[in-house]
Amino acid sequence: MKAIFLVKNGTSKNTFEFREINKPTLQDDEVGIQVEASGINFADVMARLGNYQDCPPLPTIIGYEAVGRVESIGKKIKNVQVGDRVLVFTRFGGYSQYVVQKENAIAKISEEMDAGKALALATQYSTAFYACSVATNVLPNETVLIHAGAGGVGTALIQLCKLKQAKIYTTAGSESKLAYCKQQGADYTINYTKEDFSKVIKEPIDVAFDSLGADNFRKSYKLLNRGGRIVGYGASSMSEAKNVFMKAKMGAAFGIYHPAQLLMESRSMIGVNMLRIADYKPDTLKYCMESVIQLLHEEKINPHVGKMYAASEIATAHDDMLARKTIGKIGIVW
Ligand SMILES: NC(=O)c1ccc[n+]([C@@H]2O[C@H](COP(=O)([O-])OP(=O)(O)OC[C@H]3O[C@@H](n4cnc5c(N)ncnc54)[C@H](OP(=O)(O)O)[C@@H]3O)[C@@H](O)[C@H]2O)c1
């Protein structure tokens, strides 16, 4: 059994090591899974760069999700059986040929389901579903603003908000990504490397989804309608901060807000961190995962798999994601 360990922070080349692992003894409430493919998320890149405070001490195995087959189950397991094909939200530990997880972070999937599409559901679609259905409940005809629409969560948000009949503005960093966002269901697209979205958008936004952070968050907040909601669920732009001063500057660029201001303006600010949801509300995570699996079975959503790399190409996959070359979901195949 092999796993990819993150052994130090830095550039992708020398930070990963393939190591042999032993299968741990299962607790009564745990499931052991033989992995066929592992997902890659932007948070993994942040962890590698040393910009992710939730990352366990190194050396560690990162990775939020895996698809595989149940190999063994603890005595108390009721809902999955040995041999089932499953999607598992691993909460770190995903870059491995074998993972152990509790039942409420595991969902059965069909034999036919494409592994890459399934991987997109665990973290990216579940985050998007939580953001637009649980945290903000986007309503028909509401205007939504989705940043980085061609990314994994961005794609999921476009598809889910389209299902909710929202009017969708999305930003992305290249013309080909904008064309992709339109294919996914965006009504208006803005290339934020060429235009300032806060000047281009001429109507109030009901719900904004921000994954970039810093001044992108502040500008999005300013566009909010009365009754508007903004979800902050990432800080991708912070990956560009070269030192602690730049980090502090970008942190300050989020803006300063007072609860009374939110009350007077009737605007809401919502932070989403699916790790916290997994830790404190595991049934909510399960609900989100099962909801998006159901939507895929009903063909109401269709995750886009940008590329599945061989496990040995993990460094290249990380480089491509940080260089913004990837579209939709990426992962590795064992
Ligand atoms: N809070 C949570 O629970 C949660 C869960 C999942 C993901 N996230 C966050 O959501 C965001 C998207 O995650 P993902 O897995 O969907 O990633 P992804 O597929 O790589 O999408 C991220 C996109 O962000 C854009 N981007 C903007 N600034 C960037 C920068 N400085 N470096 C690299 N890319 C940049 C890029 O698109 P353009 O080229 O179009 O700019 C990139 O394609 C990340 O911030 C991630 O940390 C949060």
The ligand as a Gaussian input file, in Angstrom:
#p B3LYP/6-31G(d) Opt

LIG

0 1
 N      -14.328000      26.642000       2.555000
 C      -14.385000      25.426000       2.095000
 O      -14.886000      24.513000       2.736000
 C      -13.831000      25.159000       0.732000
 C      -14.042000      23.939000       0.095000
 C      -13.532000      23.765000      -1.188000
 C      -12.800000      24.781000      -1.785000
 N      -12.592000      25.934000      -1.113000
 C      -11.870000      27.052000      -1.735000
 O      -12.507000      27.358000      -2.947000
 C      -11.562000      27.835000      -3.890000
 C      -11.662000      26.994000      -5.151000
 O      -11.261000      25.681000      -4.850000
 P      -11.193000      24.579000      -6.009000
 O      -10.744000      23.326000      -5.370000
 O      -12.457000      24.631000      -6.756000
 O       -9.982000      25.146000      -6.882000
 P       -9.740000      25.270000      -8.456000
 O      -10.504000      24.269000      -9.210000
 O       -8.273000      25.345000      -8.652000
 O      -10.309000      26.689000      -8.753000
 C       -9.631000      27.789000      -8.299000
 C       -9.608000      28.866000      -9.365000
 O       -9.337000      30.060000      -8.648000
 C       -8.821000      31.001000      -9.518000
 N       -7.770000      31.744000      -8.844000
 C       -7.908000      32.988000      -8.402000
 N       -6.804000      33.422000      -7.831000
 C       -5.921000      32.437000      -7.911000
 C       -4.568000      32.307000      -7.496000
 N       -3.933000      33.283000      -6.890000
 N       -3.954000      31.134000      -7.739000
 C       -4.608000      30.135000      -8.343000
 N       -5.882000      30.203000      -8.756000
 C       -6.531000      31.354000      -8.546000
 C       -8.361000      30.262000     -10.763000
 O       -9.263000      30.577000     -11.801000
 P       -9.029000      31.846000     -12.757000
 O       -7.868000      31.524000     -13.626000
 O      -10.294000      31.947000     -13.501000
 O       -8.772000      33.017000     -11.863000
 C       -8.508000      28.795000     -10.398000
 O       -8.849000      28.017000     -11.502000
 C      -10.208000      27.799000      -3.190000
 O       -9.969000      29.063000      -2.617000
 C      -10.419000      26.773000      -2.097000
 O       -9.545000      26.936000      -1.031000
 C      -13.098000      26.133000       0.115000

